[in-house]
C-alpha cells in the first residue's frame, strides 16, 4: 500500500512538467529506504536564500547543461519559467548569450560553469560573496551540487539522455554548453 501511494506521489509531482520520472519509480521499486533517502535530500535542492530566481536558475541551467541530461535540463527550464523567470532571460541562459543576460544571471552562469569545469572559480566566488553574501554562496553551492545529482543518478541507472535542444516557451533552442 505504501509503495502504491508513493508511486502516485511521484506521478503527481512530475505531471505538471510532463517529466519522465521512471528512474524515481525504479528506485522506489528497488528499495523503499533508498527512495526515502533520495526524498529527504530534496529540501537541499530547494534552498534559495539571499539570491534571486534568475541567479539560482542560471547556475542550475549551466550545471545541468554541463551534465548533459536533456530531460533534466528541460525540467530546470520549465521550473524557471514556472517560477517567473522571463522567457527571454531563460533563452539567454540556455544559449549562453552573455549580451542578453542580466549581470546577476551572468554571474550565476559563469560561477556554475567554472565550478563544473574545475576552473578557477575564485573571482566568481568573490563576486558572489560581494553581491549576495554567505547565504547566496550557500544557496548556489546547494543549487550546483544538487543539480548535478539527478543526471548522475539517471546516468548510473540507465535513464539519461543527451541534450541537444531545449524548449523555452514555444521556441526550440540549441542548448549551448561551456567549452
C-alpha positions in Angstrom: 0.0 0.0 0.0 2.8 2.4 0.9 4.6 1.9 -2.5 1.3 2.4 -4.4 0.8 5.8 -2.6 4.4 6.7 -3.2 4.2 6.0 -6.9 1.1 8.2 -7.1 3.0 11.0 -5.3 5.8 10.7 -7.8 3.4 10.9 -10.7 1.7 13.9 -9.3 5.0 15.7 -8.6 6.2 15.4 -12.1 2.9 15.5 -14.1 2.8 19.3 -14.5 6.2 19.2 -16.2 5.4 16.1 -18.4 8.7 14.7 -17.0 9.5 11.0 -17.2 10.3 10.0 -13.6 10.8 6.3 -14.4 14.2 6.4 -12.6 12.5 7.5 -9.4 9.9 4.8 -9.8 12.6 2.3 -10.4 14.4 3.5 -7.3 11.3 3.1 -5.2 10.6 -0.4 -6.6 14.2 -1.4 -5.9 14.5 0.0 -2.4 12.0 1.9 -0.3 14.8 3.0 2.0 16.9 4.3 -0.9 13.9 6.3 -2.2 13.2 7.7 1.2 16.8 8.9 1.4 16.5 10.4 -2.0 13.3 12.2 -0.9 15.0 13.5 2.3 17.7 15.2 0.1 15.1 17.2 -1.8 14.9 20.2 0.5 18.6 20.9 -0.2 17.6 21.3 -3.9 15.0 23.9 -3.0 17.2 26.2 -0.8 17.3 29.7 -2.3 18.3 32.2 0.3 20.0 35.5 -0.5 19.7 35.3 -4.2 17.1 35.9 -6.9 15.5 33.2 -9.0 17.4 34.4 -12.0 20.8 33.8 -10.4 19.7 30.5 -9.0 18.3 29.2 -12.2 21.2 30.5 -14.3 23.5 28.3 -12.1 21.2 25.3 -12.3 20.9 25.6 -16.1 24.7 25.9 -16.6 25.2 22.9 -14.3 22.6 20.7 -15.9 23.9 21.6 -19.3 27.3 20.6 -18.2 26.0 17.2 -17.0 24.2 16.9 -20.4 20.9 15.3 -19.5 18.2 16.6 -21.8 15.1 15.8 -19.8 16.8 17.2 -16.6 17.7 20.4 -18.5 14.2 20.7 -19.8 12.8 20.2 -16.3 15.0 23.1 -15.0 14.0 25.3 -17.9 10.3 24.6 -17.2 10.7 25.2 -13.5 12.5 28.5 -14.1 9.6 29.7 -16.3 7.0 28.5 -13.8 8.9 30.4 -11.0 8.6 33.6 -13.0 12.0 33.9 -14.7 11.2 35.7 -18.0 11.3 33.5 -21.1 13.8 35.9 -22.8 16.2 35.5 -19.9 15.8 31.7 -19.8 16.6 31.7 -23.6 19.7 33.7 -23.0 20.8 31.3 -20.2 20.2 28.3 -22.5 22.1 29.9 -25.4 24.8 31.4 -23.2 24.1 34.7 -24.8 26.0 36.9 -22.4 24.9 40.1 -24.2 21.3 39.3 -23.1 21.9 38.1 -19.6 21.4 40.4 -16.6 24.5 40.9 -14.5 23.2 38.6 -11.8 22.2 35.8 -14.2 25.6 36.1 -15.9 27.3 35.7 -12.5 25.3 32.6 -11.7 26.0 31.1 -15.0 29.7 31.8 -15.1 30.3 30.7 -11.5 28.5 27.4 -12.1 30.4 26.8 -15.3 33.7 27.5 -13.5 32.8 25.0 -10.8 31.6 22.4 -13.2 34.7 22.7 -15.4 37.0 22.7 -12.3 38.4 26.1 -13.5 39.4 28.7 -11.1 36.2 30.0 -9.6 37.8 32.3 -7.1 37.0 35.5 -8.9 33.4 34.4 -9.3 33.1 33.3 -5.7 34.4 36.6 -4.5 31.8 38.4 -6.6 29.0 36.1 -5.3 30.2 37.0 -1.8 30.3 40.7 -2.6 26.8 40.8 -4.1 24.9 38.1 -2.1 27.0 37.2 1.0 27.4 33.8 2.6 23.7 33.0 2.3 23.9 33.5 -1.5 27.1 31.4 -1.8 25.5 28.5 0.2 22.4 28.7 -2.0 24.5 28.5 -5.1 26.6 25.7 -3.6 23.4 23.7 -3.0 21.9 24.5 -6.4 25.1 23.4 -8.2 25.7 20.3 -6.2 22.1 19.0 -6.2 21.5 19.8 -9.8 24.5 17.5 -10.7 22.9 14.7 -8.6 19.9 14.0 -10.8 21.7 13.5 -14.1 24.3 11.4 -12.3 21.8 9.1 -10.8 19.9 8.8 -14.1 23.1 8.0 -16.0 24.0 5.3 -13.5 20.5 3.8 -13.7 20.5 3.9 -17.5 17.9 6.7 -17.9 20.0 9.7 -19.0 19.5 11.2 -22.5 21.8 13.6 -24.3 20.6 17.2 -24.6 20.6 18.9 -27.9 17.6 21.2 -28.0 15.5 22.7 -25.2 12.0 24.2 -25.5 11.6 27.6 -23.9 8.0 28.6 -24.2 7.1 28.0 -27.8 10.6 28.1 -29.1 13.1 25.2 -29.6 16.7 26.3 -29.0 20.1 24.6 -29.4 21.4 24.1 -25.9 24.8 25.8 -25.7 27.4 24.4 -23.4 30.6 25.8 -21.9 33.7 24.5 -23.7 
